[in-house]
Amino acid sequence: MMNQRQHSQTPCVSLVGAGPGDPDLLTLRALRRIEAADVVLSDDLVDARVLALIKPGARLIHVGKRGGCVSTEQRFIHELMIREATAGLNVLRLKGGDPFVFGRGGEEMDALRAAGIAVEVVSGITAGIAAPASIGIPVTDRRHAPGVAFVTGHGREDGGAGVNPDWHALARSGLTLVIYMGLARVEQLVAALRAGGLAADTPAAAIAAAHTPQQRATICSLGTLAAQLHSERITSPAVLVFGTVVSLAYVQSLDYREFVRYA
């Protein structure tokens, strides 16, 4: 069946979430959009196995953004999507996880709509859910927490409003805390949460490169987290989890390959 977007003369860009890594975790719609795209603008965190699904002849353009690395300017990404879409090409903006969870998808949607381009959003599984689940941590287990807060550990680069989360309020919230992009500032994050009243013995976890062959995880406490990350050489990309739900994790350290031996 012909894609409905092919009947319209209005240019359209798909903002697609590639999930946490493993291509088996793509949605069916994401897979269809990847296979149909003429031009793919991909973030650095998209797994190589997902990129391998792009059709022969399609152009792959890396427009990654990684903390501490040279990143593609957001304005350039907007201009490139607009140019390719108005040229009549099937444009796919491919992001690790979900486009609207710390993925700047909202900014890109606004830029595209302002240029008269239709936007389709295809949700993906975000690492804040998938990474803890991979080691048995249910982030909203009702026996432990009334909810979960997804928080960035990386402030806005432009110095705008809301640069830093209110760590004191989060420490008092009783919520499971899942922190993205927090490894580079882990000492400061721990200190802020401790100052807000979160106990040093609060269970903590770090899961790196979730759902990839490089996945690693460690379980410890808030007070020992920084030292544990250093001793085990846990590196980005990773998510941090704080709260008593971490006590439900079923491993102290994890080799992702244990989960794919059946493959």
N, C-alpha and C positions, 0 to 999 in steps of 0.2 A: 504494500500500500504506500502511496506517495505521502511523504511527510507533509502535514498541513501547512508548514511554513513555506513550502515550495510554491503554494498557490498565491501567496501574497507578494506584492511588489515592494512592501516595506522592508528595508534591511533589518536583519535580526541577528543578535549575538546571544549565544548560550553561555551563561555562567554556570559551570559544571563543577560539582564537588567530586574529587577523585577518591575520597575516603582516606583512611589512615595509611594505606600502603598496599596490602594484598589486593590484587585485582578481583579476587573472588568476592570482595566486599563492595564492589561497584554496584550501583543500582542498574536495572535493565535500561532505563532511560539514559543514564550516563554512558553506558556502553554504546547504545545506538548513536548518540551524539558524537562520541569519539570516532566511531567508524565512518560517520558521514562527513566529518569536517574537512574543509579545504585548507584552512589555516588554524593552527593550534598555538595559542599563547599560553605557555606552561610555567607554573611556579617551580622553584627548586625542589620543593618537598614532594612533588608527584613522583611516584615510584617508577623506575625504568620499565617494569613489567606492564604498567598501565600505558606508558608511552609507546610500547611495542604494539599496541592495538590500533594505533593510528594507521589509516589506509595508505597504501603505496602512492607516492606522488603528492601527498599533502605536505604542506610546509609546517615545520615545527620551529617555533621561535621561543627561546628561553628568556623569560622576563622575571627572573627570580628576585626575591627579597629575603635576605638572611642577615640576622644581627651580627655585627662585626665584620661584614663582608661588603664589597661593592655591590650596590643594588640598583636595579632599573628604576628610574624616576617614574612615579605614578602618573604624572601628566603625559609622559611618553607612551605609557601603556594605553591610556585613554585615546590618544591621537591615533595610535596604530590600530586599535580595534575599530575606531570610526572609519579610518581610511579603507581598511580591508572590507568592512561590511558595506560601505557605500559603493565599492567596486563590484558588488554583487556576489561576493564570496561567502561561503558558509563558515562563519567564524565561531571558534570555540575558545572561551577563556577557561583554562583548566587549573583548578586549585586543589591543593592537598586538603583533606578533610571536607569541610562545608564552606561554600563561598561566603556565607553570612556570619561565620563564627571566626572572628579575628582574621578574616581573609580580604578585607577591604572591598567586599562585593557590593556593599551599599554605595560606596563612593563611585565605583565603576558603573553601577546601574544608573546613578544620577547623571553621570557624564554622557552616557549613551542616550538616555532619554532626552537630555537637553539638545542632543544633536539630531533628534528625530528618529532614533533607531530603537526598534522594539527589543525587549530583553526577556529572555527565558531563563529562569533560575531552576537548576536541577540540584536538589539537596544531596549532600553526601554525609557519611558517618564521620563525625568529628572525633579527633583524637582524645578529647576530654571525656568521652564516653567509652570509646573503643579501647584505649590504652589501659585504663583501670580494669575494664571487663576482661581483658586478656589474661590477667592474673587473678581473676575471681573477686574483684572489688566492685560491688554494686553501689554506685555513687549516691543513690537515693533510698537505700534500705531503711524502711520505716522504723526498724528497731534501733537505729542509730542516729538518724538525722531527719529533720522535716523537709529538707531540700538540699540543693547543691548550688554553689556559686561558681561560675566559670569566670576567671579573672586573668587579665594579662599582667605579666611581670615586667613588661616592656612599655614604658611611657610613650606618649605621642612625640614624634620627632619635631613637630612644628610648635611645640610649647603651648598648644591651645588648652582650652578648658578641660578639666578632667584628666590631667596628665597622670596622676597617680591614684590608685584605688585607696579607699579609706581602710587601711589594714587594721586599725583599732576596731572599727565597726565590724569588719569581717571576723576578727578574732572572737568577738562577743556574740556572733550571730547564731551559733549552734549548727551552722550549715557545714556540709562537706565542702571543702575548698579544693578546687582543681585549678591549678595555675599553669598557664601556657607561657612559654618564653621566659622562664624564671631562673634558669641555671646560672646565667651570668651574674645575677644579683641575689643569689640564694642567701648569702650572709645577711644582706640588708633585709630581705623578706622575712627571714627567721627572726631577726632582731625586732622588726616591726610587729610581727604577730605575738612574740613574747611580751613586748611592751603593752600590747593590747589586752593581755590577759590569757592568751592561749598557753596551756601548760607545756613544759618542756618534754613531758612524756607522752604528748599527743602522738598517736601513730602517724607515720609519714611514709610515703612511697614515691619513688621516681621511676618512670617507665620511659625508656629511650627508644627511638626508632620503632614505634609500635607496629606490629603486623608486617615486619620486614625480616629478612634473614639476619639482620643486625640487631634485632630487639634484645634489650637487656633491661632488667628491673632489679630494684633493691628495696627492701623494707627495713625501716628503722623508726626513729622517733624524731620529732621536731628538733629537739636539742642536739641530736647527733647527725642530722641530715647533711650539713655541709661537709663534715669530716668523712662521712660515708661516701658521698659522691666523689670526693677526692681520692679516697683509698681504692674505690672500685673503678675509678676512671670512667664514670658515667658522663657522657657528653650529649650535646644538643644534636638533633631535636628531641626534646623530652617534655613530659608533663609531670608536675608535682601534685600529689594528693595528700591532704591533711584531714584527719578526722577518724573517729572510731570505726568507720566502715573499713578502714585499711586493715583492721585486725582480722577481717574475713578472707584476706588474701591467702592463697594456698601454697605459695612458694616464697622462699627468702631471696632467691635469685632465679632468673629465667633465661633459658636459651630458647629462642623462638623455634629453632629447628626441631625441638622435641614435639612441637605441635604439627609439623608438616611431614613427619616420617611416613605417614600413610600416603602421601601424594606421589 
